[in-house]
Amino acid sequence: MVSACSELDDVSCGKWCHGYVLRNGLEGWDNVCNAIINMYMKCGKQEMACRIFDRMLNKTRVSWNSLIVGFVRNGDMESAWKIFTAMPDSDLVSWNTMIGALVQESMFKEAIELFRVMQSEGKTADKVTMVGVASACGYLGALDLAKWIHSYIKKKDIHSDMHLGTALVDMFARCGDPQSAMQVFNKMVKRDVSAWTAAIGAMAMDGNGTRAIELFDEMLQQGIKPDGVVFVALLTALSHGGLVEQGWHIFRSMKDIYGIAPQVVHYGCMVDLLGRAGLLSEALSLINSMPMEPNDVIWGSLLAACRVHKNVDIAACAAERISELDPERTGIHVLLSNIYASAGRWDDVAKVRLHLKEKGAHKMPGSSSTEINGKIFEFTTGDESHPEMTHIEPMLKEICCRLRDIGYVPDLTNVLLDVNEKEKEYLLSRHSEKLAIAFALISTGQGMPIRVAKNLRICFDCHSFAKLVSKSYSREIIVRDNNRFHFFQQGFCSCGDYW
């Protein structure tokens, strides 16, 4: 009865059941108390759950886990952590719950660290543990760690079911190793639509739209029915590959062939595809023809395209619509300010930035990370206080001298401040990915690939910089920005300068 109340989110009935338990002397039954704790947690009554837990004479692992799971479900990580650390004999459910919760809260480093603690305490992981760990690793983009995780699963003979296999495909894809992602995918005995979506997503990260279409066709031949999620992965792959005609064909086929009405997210993919290709008017027409109200994400995609293709008029229109839909989304005003700056409209820049200052908003700084010998080093744009800066600065000077000799000229239009050219050049040299690349060059052996994960879109100048560094130093450089992967080799990028 208590479990039924929990599933129905019926706290009134749950309280009645609790009263019945107390009146009839059943509170000594551990399984009943655990069910009541779970019910109160599910219904958002944390204080009641804790009160019952405190009164229990025989607190079992299930009792502790009920509290942990409840706190995690309600987003209260601090309380969940307190209970977890106080637990006298934590079991695998506790560890898995905490690792999964940290991943859910985007605390990926902490999730990996907790897994390491779990190992040091002699706890044996299972497939649920490894799904969480693989997800955390994927978001960090740490390939060495990803390879170790894959080896660990094999070494410990952890059964890789469809769920774990899909997580591993996604992990390798996010770490910029589509080859390993596809090797895992091809070895999977059973593959559902989620597994195929992960494989198509790997091609999206790689910018390989043609292979994504081939995988989609193979999925259909296997008799797997597509869903809305796989179309998002496929349209994203086509967007990153610049395949406009194929994108239109897939988008129209959703409803015409597969009976799936495109949702806002699918329209967003198409706006992104058209915007990247410079078809801004066509993208605007699509937005105006949408059967539902376009959200701030749709207009944000158009605004980002306006930044690339320097269309100030459509940018101003898009920014106005976003302000109406989400006045608190300050990042849009930052982007509009950047567009005005690129066009040299400094008065408009000043107006937008004054507006941001009045709202107390701050621009998200660019940050990049690189993995060296299993340790992740982070860099922030313009940060002179990094402990490795004494080594990075001379390396940056050497790189710039070498690149100038082969024709590199800094693209100062990427500095969105009204300062003199010398200062612009200095600011440009302190972009986070340049700091990460310079540090990786002095921290790794000759010929070793360099991997960098970035939180924002790579700018045109850093893109040119990475191409020339790959050529001058004979290094493969892999950069994951917030759109896709860029594989730089011998002066060329896998994106074909389209991203």
Secondary structure, 3 states (H helix, E strand, C coil): CHHHHHHHCCHHHHHHHHHHHHHCCCCCCHHHHHHHHHHHHHCCCHHHHHHHHHHCCCCCHHHHHHHHHHHHHCCCHHHHHHHHHHCCCCCHHHHHHHHHHHHHCCCHHHHHHHHHHHHHCCCCCCHHHHHHHHHHHHHHCCHHHHHHHHHHHHHCCCCCCHHHHHHHHHHHHHCCCHHHHHHHHHHCCCCCHHHHHHHHHHHHHHCCHHHHHHHHHHHHHCCCCCCHHHHHHHHHHHHHHCCHHHHHHHHHHHHHCCCCCCCHHHHHHHHHHHHHCCCHHHHHHHHHCCCCCCCHHHHHHHHHHHHHHCCHHHHHHHHHHHHHHCCCCHHHHHHHHHHHHHCCCHHHHHHHHHHHHHHCCCCCCCEEEEEECCEEEEEECCCCCCCCHHHHHHHHHHHHHHHHHCCCCCCHHHCCCCCCHHHHHHHHHCCHHHHHHHHHHHHCCCCCCEEEEECCCCCHHHHHHHHHHHHHCCCCEEEECCCCEEEEECCEECCCCCC
